Amino acid sequence: MPPATLPQRILAMDVLRGLALCGILVVNMPAFAMPTGEAFAPDPRASFGDRAAWLVMAAFFETKFFALFSLLFGMGLVLQEDRCRRSGRDFARIYPRRLAVLAFFGLAHAVLLFMGDILFVYAIVGFFLFFLRHRPPRTLLLIAALFWVFGVSLSALNLASPEAPPGNESVSAAGGESPAPRASEDSWSALERKAYREGPLGTTLWVNAVGFAGWLVISSLFSFNWKVVACFFLGAALMKLGIFHAERAAWHRRLFRVALPLGVLIQIAVHLRKLSPAGAGPSAPWIVLDEIGAALFSLGVLGALLVWTGSGRLPSLQRLLSAAGRMALTNYILQSLISAFLFRWYGLGLYERLNRMEILALALLVVCVQIALSRWWLSHHRMGPLEALWRRWTYGAAASPGSPAPG
C-alpha cells in the first residue's frame, strides 16, 4: 500500500496526536522520578509549589491526554481501512500484523524502560475493535458508552470502599490513573527504590516486568482499560461520522464552548477537594464526577483543537505539533528513554531528588526538545525511525523506509 503523502494526512489528527504526546509525558515523568505509589497521591502537607504542581498535573493532564491518544487510535483504524480499500489491499490481513508488531514494541518498552506502557494494551484492544469495525456509528457509540459506564462503576465501587485509604486514590501510568492498595505499597516502593536508584540491571528489568504485569491487572480491575476500549470505539464512531469535516464545525464549537469549561470547573473542584485534609476521602459520587469531568475535558480539548486547526491561526505552531504527532511512536518511546536516563541509576540518577515543580518544568522542557527534534528529523526524513521499522515489519521488505507514517 503506498504510504500517505503529506497532503493526504489529516492535519488535525497529527496536531492532536502531538498535543496528546506532550500531555502524556507530563503525567508519566513523575512515575520515573519517584515510586509510583507516591508519584500521584495528593499531599495536603506539601509545600505550596508542590501542591500547585500536583493540581495542574492531576486536573489538566492526568487521564485526559491518554483518552485523546486512544480516540486517535480508533480514528486511525477507520482511516487506514479506507486507504487499504482504495488501494486494493487486504486490510484484514495487514492490520492484525500491524497490531502484533505494536504488541511487541509494547512488551519491549515495558520490560526495558517503563512499567506503565500503553502500547501493549492498545494492541489488545485494537484486535477487539478490528473485529467490530464494520458496525454502524450508533452501535460503536453504544459500545463505547457501555464500556465507559462499566469502567467508571468499577472504580466507584472499589475506590469508595471503607478500606480505600484517603489521599492515595490513584497511581498513574501511561497517561492514566488506577488505584493501588497501600497495604503492599511500602514494600513495593522500597523495591522500586532499590531497582531504580542502585540496580543492578537484572533487578531493574525484573521490577519493570513485574510492575507491568501488576499494572495490567490493576488497570483491568478499575476504569483505565475499560476507558481505553470506550475511547477506541468512540474514535471509530466519530471518524465514521466525519468529525474532521468542515460540515461538523458546529460540533467543534459546542465541544469547545460547553464541554471544555464544564470539564475544567469539575476537575478543579474535584482535585481541590483531594488536597483538603478534611475532604480527601474517596466517595462514589465524587469519583463519578471526576470521571465525567475528565471525559468532558478531553472532548472539550478535541473541540478546541478542531476549532483552532480549522481557523488556520498560528500555522507554525500547528506544523510543530503536527511533526511531533507524525512521529508518535518514536516520540513515545523516546520520552521513556529520556526519562530513564534522567532518573535511573544508569543515567543522571535524579530519582527522588526533584520536587513536583521541578519535575513538571523538566517535562515541559523535554516536550519542547522533542517537538524541535521532530521538526528537524522530518525535514530530512519522511517518517520517524520507529515508524519506518513498524511499517517495514507490517508490510514487508517492500515498504519504503523514507515514506510518511501511516495515519
C-alpha positions, 0 to 999 in steps of 0.5 A: 500500500503506498504510504500517505503523502503529506497532503493526504494526512489529516492535519488535525489528527497529527496536531492532536496526536502531538498535543496528546504526546506532550500531555502524556509525558507530563503525567508519566515523568513523575512515575520515573522520578519517584515510586509510583505509589507516591508519584500521584497521591495528593499531599495536603502537607506539601509545600505550596509549589508542590501542591500547585504542581500536583493540581495542574498535573492531576486536573489538566493532564492526568487521564485526559491526554491518554483518552485523546491518544486512544480516540486517535487510535480508533480514528486511525483504524477507520482511516487506514481501512479506507486507504487499504480499500482504495488501494486494493489491499487486504486490510484484514490481513495487514492490520492484525500484523500491524497490531502484533508488531505494536504488541511487541514494541509494547512488551519491549518498552515495558520490560526495558524502560517503563512499567506503565506502557500503553502500547501493549494494551492498545494492541489488545484492544485494537484486535477487539475493535478490528473485529467490530469495525464494520458496525454502524456509528450508533452501535460503536457509540453504544459500545463505547458508552457501555464500556465507559459506564462499566469502567467508571462503576468499577472504580466507584465501587472499589475506590469508595470502599471503607478500606480505600485509604484517603489521599492515595486514590490513584497511581498513574501510568501511561497517561492514566490513573488506577488505584493501588492498595497501600497495604503492599505499597511500602514494600513495593516502593522500597523495591522500586527504590532499590531497582531504580536508584542502585540496580543492578540491571537484572533487578531493574528489568525484573521490577519493570516486568513485574510492575507491568504485569501488576499494572495490567491487572490493576488497570483491568480491575478499575476504569483505565482499560475499560476507558481505553476500549470506550475511547477506541470505539468512540474514535471509530464512531466519530471518524465514521461520522466525519468529525474532521469535516468542515460540515461538523464545525458546529460540533467543534464549537459546542465541544469547545464552548460547553464541554471544555469549561464544564470539564475544567470547573469539575476537575478543579473542584474535584482535585481541590477537594483531594488536597483538603485534609478534611475532604480527601476521602474517596466517595462514589459520587465524587469519583463519578464526577471526576470521571465525567469531568475528565471525559468532558475535558478531553472532548472539550480539548478535541473541540478546541483543537478542531476549532483552532486547526480549522481557523488556520491561526498560528500555522507554525505552531500547528506544523510543530505539533503536527511533526511531533504527532507524525512521529508518535511512536518514536516520540513515545518511546523516546520520552521513556528513554529520556526519562530513564536516563534522567532518573535511573541509576544508569543515567543522571540518577535524579530519582527522588531528588526533584520536587513536583515543580521541578519535575513538571518544568523538566517535562515541559522542557523535554516536550519542547526538545522533542517537538524541535527534534521532530521538526528537524528529523522530518525535514530530512526524513519522511517518517520517524525511525520507529515508524519506518521499522513498524511499517517495514515489519507490517508490510514487508521488505517492500515498504519504503523506509523514507515514506510518511507514517501511516495515519 
